[in-house]
Amino acid sequence: MPEKYPVQKRAEPVEDGSVIVHRHLDYEEAELVVELIRNETTITGYSIGEWMSKRDVVVCADAMTGALLGVALVHHLLPGWSEIAVVLVLPKWRGHGIGARLVKHAAEYIESLRRKAILFYCQDSMERIVLRLGFDTYADDVAFARKSWPRLLFLKVIYPLQWRAESYRRQEIRRKMETLHCHFQFKIAVPAHIQRLES
Ligand SMILES: CC(C)(COP(=O)(O)OP(=O)(O)OC[C@H]1O[C@@H](n2cnc3c(N)ncnc32)[C@H](O)[C@@H]1OP(=O)(O)O)[C@@H](O)C(=O)NCCC(=O)NCCS
């Protein structure tokens, strides 16, 4: 994790016996998460190395054992945007509010860095989560960038350059389009306060 995001070990206990903590994944956890994502049609990939050291990672873990229940990856991008790039809850723990808690925590964390959170999604369940959390949602990038040159420049030029910089992602998106027939028509969600940070 880059030094300018000094968040290791910050833990937030929650009432159901799980904790939210900022830490990287160990090899076994990273391998599991990458394998689960490889089979999901609604989400794109980050490499084992990114989960283990390169990106900012938020973990929901069992408070007693530390076992991984769910995870989010925050990808800090220029200029001032931070993408909640992956939200994944282990299959047996879905439907317990962990996904919502990870999104809420990641968005608050990004806001605390005075950065702008953005989340791309193509899943109804994620749409209900972000709407319940009070995010603004947009049907596509055109709707998001309407009347805003900075947003258009970010989405059409700066974001793709940064996102595709990692060869793992380029390979994975190609593989998923060919073998899983994914289309990746993403909608966009941003916290409602974001316009304050953009002006
Ligand atoms: C999308 C995903 C992260 C959601 O995680 P989750 O932990 O199941 O999400 P939540 O539990 O917060 O919400 C899911 C549902 O459970 C419900 N729920 C939450 N807590 C609950 C509880 N204690 N009891 C019963 N239901 C509950 C929510 O209301 C929600 O219902 P809805 O879909 O009808 O609105 C998870 O399904 C996942 O990992 N999917 C695969 C990866 C993926 O597609 N990620 C999203 C990419 S954008």
The ligand as a Tripos MOL2 file, in Angstrom:
@<TRIPOS>MOLECULE
LIG
   48    50     1     0     0
SMALL
NO_CHARGES

@<TRIPOS>ATOM
      1 C1        -22.6880   -7.9730   -4.9830 C.3       1 LIG1
      2 C2        -22.1860   -8.5210   -3.6480 C.3       1 LIG1
      3 C3        -20.8590   -7.8510   -3.3050 C.3       1 LIG1
      4 C4        -23.2170   -8.1840   -2.5710 C.3       1 LIG1
      5 O1        -22.6870   -8.6140   -1.3170 O.3       1 LIG1
      6 P1        -23.6700   -9.0240   -0.1010 P.3       1 LIG1
      7 O2        -22.8670   -9.1010    1.1260 O.co2     1 LIG1
      8 O3        -24.4610  -10.2030   -0.4820 O.co2     1 LIG1
      9 O4        -24.5900   -7.7220   -0.0710 O.3       1 LIG1
     10 P2        -25.6340   -7.3380    1.0790 P.3       1 LIG1
     11 O5        -25.8100   -8.4890    1.9940 O.co2     1 LIG1
     12 O6        -25.2090   -6.0380    1.6380 O.co2     1 LIG1
     13 O7        -26.9340   -7.1090    0.2230 O.3       1 LIG1
     14 C5        -27.4630   -8.1900   -0.5400 C.3       1 LIG1
     15 C6        -28.9110   -8.4380   -0.1420 C.3       1 LIG1
     16 O8        -28.9550   -8.9870    1.1580 O.3       1 LIG1
     17 C7        -29.8940   -8.2730    1.9400 C.3       1 LIG1
     18 N1        -29.4730   -8.3200    3.3420 N.ar      1 LIG1
     19 C8        -28.4850   -7.6040    3.9070 C.ar      1 LIG1
     20 N2        -28.3970   -7.9190    5.2220 N.ar      1 LIG1
     21 C9        -29.3310   -8.8610    5.4630 C.ar      1 LIG1
     22 C10       -29.7050   -9.5770    6.5940 C.ar      1 LIG1
     23 N3        -29.1070   -9.4030    7.7770 N.pl3     1 LIG1
     24 N4        -30.7010  -10.4860    6.4690 N.ar      1 LIG1
     25 C11       -31.3050  -10.6750    5.2980 C.ar      1 LIG1
     26 N5        -30.9780  -10.0100    4.1390 N.ar      1 LIG1
     27 C12       -30.0040   -9.1310    4.2410 C.ar      1 LIG1
     28 C13       -29.8540   -6.8880    1.3910 C.3       1 LIG1
     29 O9        -31.0160   -6.1790    1.6930 O.3       1 LIG1
     30 C14       -29.7320   -7.1740   -0.0790 C.3       1 LIG1
     31 O10       -30.9930   -7.5030   -0.6340 O.3       1 LIG1
     32 P3        -31.3990   -7.0200   -2.1170 P.3       1 LIG1
     33 O11       -30.3650   -7.5460   -3.0630 O.co2     1 LIG1
     34 O12       -32.7340   -7.6460   -2.3120 O.co2     1 LIG1
     35 O13       -31.4360   -5.5450   -2.0840 O.co2     1 LIG1
     36 C15       -22.0210  -10.0700   -3.6980 C.3       1 LIG1
     37 O14       -23.1920  -10.6480   -4.2080 O.3       1 LIG1
     38 C16       -20.8480  -10.5380   -4.5520 C.2       1 LIG1
     39 O15       -19.7440  -10.6840   -4.0360 O.2       1 LIG1
     40 N6        -21.1130  -10.7820   -5.8680 N.am      1 LIG1
     41 C17       -20.0670  -11.2330   -6.7590 C.3       1 LIG1
     42 C18       -19.1150  -10.1310   -7.1230 C.3       1 LIG1
     43 C19       -19.8240   -8.9190   -7.7090 C.2       1 LIG1
     44 O16       -20.5820   -9.0120   -8.6570 O.2       1 LIG1
     45 N7        -19.5500   -7.7320   -7.1090 N.am      1 LIG1
     46 C20       -20.1690   -6.5110   -7.5090 C.3       1 LIG1
     47 C21       -19.4080   -5.8510   -8.5600 C.3       1 LIG1
     48 S1        -20.0220   -4.2230   -8.8290 S.3       1 LIG1
@<TRIPOS>BOND
     1     1     2 1
     2     2     3 1
     3     2     4 1
     4     2    36 1
     5     4     5 1
     6     5     6 1
     7     6     7 2
     8     6     8 1
     9     6     9 1
    10     9    10 1
    11    10    11 2
    12    10    12 1
    13    10    13 1
    14    13    14 1
    15    14    15 1
    16    15    16 1
    17    15    30 1
    18    16    17 1
    19    17    18 1
    20    17    28 1
    21    18    19 ar
    22    18    27 ar
    23    19    20 ar
    24    20    21 ar
    25    21    22 ar
    26    21    27 ar
    27    22    23 1
    28    22    24 ar
    29    24    25 ar
    30    25    26 ar
    31    26    27 ar
    32    28    29 1
    33    28    30 1
    34    30    31 1
    35    31    32 1
    36    32    33 2
    37    32    34 1
    38    32    35 1
    39    36    37 1
    40    36    38 1
    41    38    39 2
    42    38    40 1
    43    40    41 1
    44    41    42 1
    45    42    43 1
    46    43    44 2
    47    43    45 1
    48    45    46 1
    49    46    47 1
    50    47    48 1
@<TRIPOS>SUBSTRUCTURE
     1 LIG1         1 GROUP 0 **** ****
